[in-house]
Amino acid sequence: MSKRITWIHTADLHLGAPFRGLRALSPAWADRMVEAIPEAFDRLIDLAIQREVDFMAIAGDIFDAAQPSYRDVLHFADGMKRLSDAGIPVYFCTGNHDPYTSWKNSYVHLPESVHMFPASQPGFFLYERDGEPLCVLGGRGYYNQTVSAEENLAAGITKAAAQAALGVETPFGVGVLHTGLHLDPIKAPTDPHELRAAGFDYWALGHIHQPYFDTPTDPHLVFSGCIQGRDIKETGPRGCYVVTLEEGAPNQAEFVPLASVVWQKLTVDISECATLTDCHDAIMRELFTANGHAQCEEMVERVTLVGKTPLHHILRQPGVVEDLRQQINDGYPVFFCDALIDRTSQPIDRAALAAEGLFPSALLAQSARMEDSPNDQVDYLQREFLAHSLQLPSSCVRGIDRLIREAEEEVLDLLGGPNDD
C-alpha cells in the first residue's frame, strides 16, 4: 500500500496588519476589517483540526510587524496550543515582516510541537506518524527584515541534505521558504530551477500574497497567498492549500478559502441601461455574481461603470454617482462599495459628425492621423514628461492607441455635454 500524507500549506498570516483607506468612508467597516484577519486565522486552525491533517507548514510573515501586539502574540500561541492538543505539529520559517531576531527576543513560549527553522543556515525537521519516518522538511527564515541580494536563502536546502542531517530516509520531502522566487526579483529571489533540483516533492512558499503554483496537474512550487486580503490590491478569494502527497501519484493541492471578507474590483457595462434604477440593478447583479464566486460572507468592492450610454451626462452631475454608491451600501449591508467610478462615455455617431464638416469633423480627422503615427505621439509625450522632470510610464507607450481614443472621446464629450451655464 502506497504511503500518503495530508497537510496544510499556509503563509502570510499578517496577524495585526492594519487596514487603510476605509476609516474615513465607513468606521463600521473599518472596525469589521480589524477582526477579519484573526477570524481567518481561527478558520485555518479549525480546518486543520477538522481535516485531521498530519502537520501544518507556515512559510513566513505570521505577524505583520517585527514587534506585534501582545494580543496578536497570544492569539497565535492559542492557535498553536489547539493544534498541539490535536496532535498536529507545526513547522514554520520567519519572513521579512517577522524576522528571527524578534522571535528570539520577545515572543511567548510555544508548544514543543511547533518547530521554527533557523535563519542563519538551513534547518531540517522530521515528521513521523506512529513512529514511522514519513517526511523530512527543510527550510530557512529571515534573520533580519532584509536579505542581501547576494545571499541565496535556498542554498543547501535539499532533500538529500535533510535526510543526511537527520539520519533517515523518507518517502516525502517538503521545502519551506519565504521568498520572491522569480515573481519578486527584489526581495530574496530564488531560482525556480534550483528549487526543482533540490529533490523535494513540494515547496511551501510565502511572500507572494496571490495563490500561485507552477503546474496545475502536479504542483511543486506553490505560494498559498495570504489568508485575508487587506486592501483593494488583494482581490479575490484568500486562503490556504490542503496538500496530499502520495507515492506514485501527482501532488494534490486543494485551495480552501478562509477570508470572511473578500475585496473585489468589478467592471459593470451599463450601455443597455435606460435609467439610474437600471444602472443600480445591473451593479447589484454583478455584485451577487462576484460574491458567489468569491465564496465569502461579506465583500468590499470597487465598481467601475463603463459603456456608451445616454446616462453619461446624468452620472457626471454633482452627487449622482455618490448617491448611487450610497444606495448600494444602504440596501445590502453584506456589501460595501468603497468607490463607484464613472468611466462611461456618451454615444457618438462618428460618421454623422464627420459628414457635418464642423470642428468635430476636423477633430476626428486629426485623431485618425495620430493613430496612424503612434511613434510620433510617444515622442511628443516623452518630451512633455521630460519638460516636467517626469519619467514616461511604460503603460503609456503600450497603450498609446487607447490614450488617443480616450482623448478624442473626452473632447467630443465636452463639446456635446449639456450647457452648465
Summary of the structure (lengths in Angstrom):
residues: 421
radius of gyration: 26.8
end to end distance: 83.6
largest distance: 88.3
contacts: 1356
relative contact order: 0.10
helix: 36%
strand: 23%
